[in-house]
Amino acid sequence: MLKVGIIGAGGIVRNAHAPAWRKLIDRGDARVTAISDVVRAPAEQIAATLVADGTTPTVYEDYHALINEADIDAVDICLPHHLHADAILATVARGKHILCEKPMCISLEEGDRIVEAVDRAGIVYMSAHNELFDPGITAAKGFMDRDGIGKPFLIRSHEFPTTYNQATVPGRPAQATNMIGWRASRATMGGGVLIDKGYHPTYILLYLAQSEPVSVTAMTNTFVAQMDGEDTALVLVKFANGAIGQIFTGEGFVFPANDAKFHVLGERGEVYGNRRDVYVKPRGFAEPSSQTFPPDGVSNFDKEIVHFWDSITTGRPPIQDHRDGRRVLEVIQAAYRSVEEGRTVELPLSGGRAQPVEETSREAAAVTSGS
Ligand SMILES: NC(=O)c1ccc[n+]([C@@H]2O[C@H](COP(=O)([O-])OP(=O)(O)OC[C@H]3O[C@@H](n4cnc5c(N)ncnc54)[C@H](O)[C@@H]3O)[C@@H](O)[C@H]2O)c1
C-alpha cells in the first residue's frame, strides 16, 4: 500500500490528481495520508474527498512539515512553478519518491541539482507528462516506433486552451484573457506560456522525434494576455537526424480550428491527430486511414498516476523521469535564450548558458526568417 502526500491543493489537484488518487484508494493500492497548501480551506476540501477507512488526510500549511513529518512513501507535487525545485530537493533529501507536475523546475541550474540529487538517492522520479498517456499520442508513437513512416522529416506539435480564461488578477485590467495569480508573474511562472502550456507540445515533440535536439530558434510575443511573459510562442527545433520540429503554443487564443495537435511527415508517409484520434497517410495515398478512441472514463491523469504507482511497486522505470524533465526544460530555456539574443541557440546548454552558434544551426534560423 503506497502512502502519498499531495503538495498543493489548487485546480489541477481538485480536477485531476485527487480524483485519480481516489481511484487507487478504492482499488486498495494507495492512501493519501497528507495534503498541503498555504491556504487551508482548499486542502481541507480535497482531503475530505480522499478519506480511506474513516481516516482523512492530515492537512499541513507548510509543505516542508508534510515532507519531514507525514507518514508517506511518495509525494505528488502540484505547486506554482518557482516552488518545484525546493519541494523536489526537500523530498529527495528524505528519500521519498516523487511525481512532479510540469515543469520540473524553472532554471537549468535547478535542473542539474535535481538530476544529481535524484541519481544519488535512487528514488523514483516521474515527470508528470500526462499527455503522453493520451491514446492518440500513444498510437502515433507506436506506429513510428514500428517504422511506420520511416525517417521523420517534419514534426509539428501544438497546444492551446480550449476555452478563454475568465479569471482576473488583482491590480491588472479585467479582460477575458487575464492570467490567474502566479501565472501572470515571470518570477513565479518561470517565463510565459511556453514553460506552462507549451511544456506539453515540447515533451510530445521530443517523444516523437526519435533523435536528440541540436539547436533551437524561437519567436515569442504577448498579444492579448495580461501577463509578464509571452502569451504566444513559435519554436523551431533541429534534430541530430536532420528532422525539423515546430512547437506552437498560445494562451490568448483557443485551439486553431481543424488543426491536428501533432503532425509528423516522414519519408514514407504521415501520421497526425489529436488526443483521441490518429490518422495515417502513406506517401502517395489520397486519403488517410484513421482510428478514434472514444472517451472511456479514464483520464490521462488517471493513467499517469497508476503508472507512477506501478513504477514504485514493480521497479519498472517511469515513462519519463528527471532527465526527461530537464531535457524539456533545456529546449524551453534555449528558446528563451534565442528570443533574448535574436539568434539560433545550440544544444546542449550548460548551466543555463548558451553554446556559441555554429554554422549548422543557421539553416534553422533561415527557416524562421523565411529567407
Ligand atoms: N498537466 C496539466 O495539464 C496541468 C494543468 C494545470 C496545471 N498544471 C500544473 O500543476 C501545477 C499547479 O497548477 P494549478 O493549476 O493547480 O495552480 P493553482 O494556482 O490552481 O494551485 C496552486 C496551489 O498551490 C498553493 N500554494 C502556493 N504556494 C504554496 C506553498 N508555499 N505551499 C503550499 N501550497 C502553496 C496555492 O495556494 C494553490 O492552491 C503547476 O505546475 C501547473 O503547471 C498541469
Ligand as a Chemical Component Dictionary entry (heavy atoms), coordinates in Angstrom:
data_LIG
# 
_chem_comp.id                   LIG 
_chem_comp.type                 NON-POLYMER 
_chem_comp.pdbx_formal_charge   0 
_chem_comp.three_letter_code    LIG 
# 
loop_
_chem_comp_atom.comp_id 
_chem_comp_atom.atom_id 
_chem_comp_atom.alt_atom_id 
_chem_comp_atom.type_symbol 
_chem_comp_atom.charge 
_chem_comp_atom.model_Cartn_x 
_chem_comp_atom.model_Cartn_y 
_chem_comp_atom.model_Cartn_z 
_chem_comp_atom.pdbx_ordinal 
LIG N1  N1  N 0  -0.712 18.686 -16.682 1  
LIG C1  C1  C 0  -1.603 19.639 -16.897 2  
LIG O1  O1  O 0  -2.369 19.573 -17.854 3  
LIG C2  C2  C 0  -1.674 20.783 -15.922 4  
LIG C3  C3  C 0  -2.795 21.634 -15.900 5  
LIG C4  C4  C 0  -2.828 22.657 -14.948 6  
LIG C5  C5  C 0  -1.766 22.844 -14.083 7  
LIG N2  N2  N 1  -0.683 22.021 -14.147 8  
LIG C6  C6  C 0  0.474  22.217 -13.263 9  
LIG O2  O2  O 0  0.075  21.974 -11.908 10 
LIG C7  C7  C 0  0.778  22.847 -11.023 11 
LIG C8  C8  C 0  -0.233 23.632 -10.202 12 
LIG O3  O3  O 0  -1.081 24.332 -11.085 13 
LIG P1  P1  P 0  -2.586 24.689 -10.682 14 
LIG O4  O4  O 0  -3.279 24.999 -11.966 15 
LIG O5  O5  O -1 -3.159 23.658 -9.798  16 
LIG O6  O6  O 0  -2.340 26.039 -9.890  17 
LIG P2  P2  P 0  -3.277 26.703 -8.782  18 
LIG O7  O7  O 0  -2.898 28.112 -8.689  19 
LIG O8  O8  O 0  -4.709 26.344 -9.047  20 
LIG O9  O9  O 0  -2.848 25.911 -7.455  21 
LIG C9  C9  C 0  -1.604 26.104 -6.838  22 
LIG C10 C10 C 0  -1.813 25.863 -5.362  23 
LIG O10 O10 O 0  -0.543 25.941 -4.706  24 
LIG C11 C11 C 0  -0.769 26.597 -3.477  25 
LIG N3  N3  N 0  0.476  27.148 -2.967  26 
LIG C12 C12 C 0  1.102  28.282 -3.337  27 
LIG N4  N4  N 0  2.225  28.453 -2.594  28 
LIG C13 C13 C 0  2.296  27.388 -1.757  29 
LIG C14 C14 C 0  3.215  26.990 -0.747  30 
LIG N5  N5  N 0  4.308  27.720 -0.469  31 
LIG N6  N6  N 0  2.961  25.851 -0.076  32 
LIG C15 C15 C 0  1.879  25.100 -0.356  33 
LIG N7  N7  N 0  0.963  25.445 -1.292  34 
LIG C16 C16 C 0  1.180  26.560 -1.983  35 
LIG C17 C17 C 0  -1.801 27.659 -3.778  36 
LIG O11 O11 O 0  -2.449 28.120 -2.602  37 
LIG C18 C18 C 0  -2.732 26.903 -4.722  38 
LIG O12 O12 O 0  -3.774 26.262 -4.011  39 
LIG C19 C19 C 0  1.677  23.708 -11.919 40 
LIG O13 O13 O 0  2.933  23.111 -12.005 41 
LIG C20 C20 C 0  0.987  23.651 -13.279 42 
LIG O14 O14 O 0  1.849  23.865 -14.392 43 
LIG C21 C21 C 0  -0.628 20.992 -15.040 44 
# 
loop_
_chem_comp_bond.comp_id 
_chem_comp_bond.atom_id_1 
_chem_comp_bond.atom_id_2 
_chem_comp_bond.value_order 
_chem_comp_bond.pdbx_ordinal 
LIG N1  C1  SING 1  
LIG C1  O1  DOUB 2  
LIG C1  C2  SING 3  
LIG C2  C3  SING 4  
LIG C2  C21 DOUB 5  
LIG C3  C4  DOUB 6  
LIG C4  C5  SING 7  
LIG C5  N2  DOUB 8  
LIG N2  C6  SING 9  
LIG N2  C21 SING 10 
LIG C6  O2  SING 11 
LIG C6  C20 SING 12 
LIG O2  C7  SING 13 
LIG C7  C8  SING 14 
LIG C7  C19 SING 15 
LIG C8  O3  SING 16 
LIG O3  P1  SING 17 
LIG P1  O4  DOUB 18 
LIG P1  O5  SING 19 
LIG P1  O6  SING 20 
LIG O6  P2  SING 21 
LIG P2  O7  DOUB 22 
LIG P2  O8  SING 23 
LIG P2  O9  SING 24 
LIG O9  C9  SING 25 
LIG C9  C10 SING 26 
LIG C10 O10 SING 27 
LIG C10 C18 SING 28 
LIG O10 C11 SING 29 
LIG C11 N3  SING 30 
LIG C11 C17 SING 31 
LIG N3  C12 SING 32 
LIG N3  C16 SING 33 
LIG C12 N4  DOUB 34 
LIG N4  C13 SING 35 
LIG C13 C14 SING 36 
LIG C13 C16 DOUB 37 
LIG C14 N5  SING 38 
LIG C14 N6  DOUB 39 
LIG N6  C15 SING 40 
LIG C15 N7  DOUB 41 
LIG N7  C16 SING 42 
LIG C17 O11 SING 43 
LIG C17 C18 SING 44 
LIG C18 O12 SING 45 
LIG C19 O13 SING 46 
LIG C19 C20 SING 47 
LIG C20 O14 SING 48 
# 
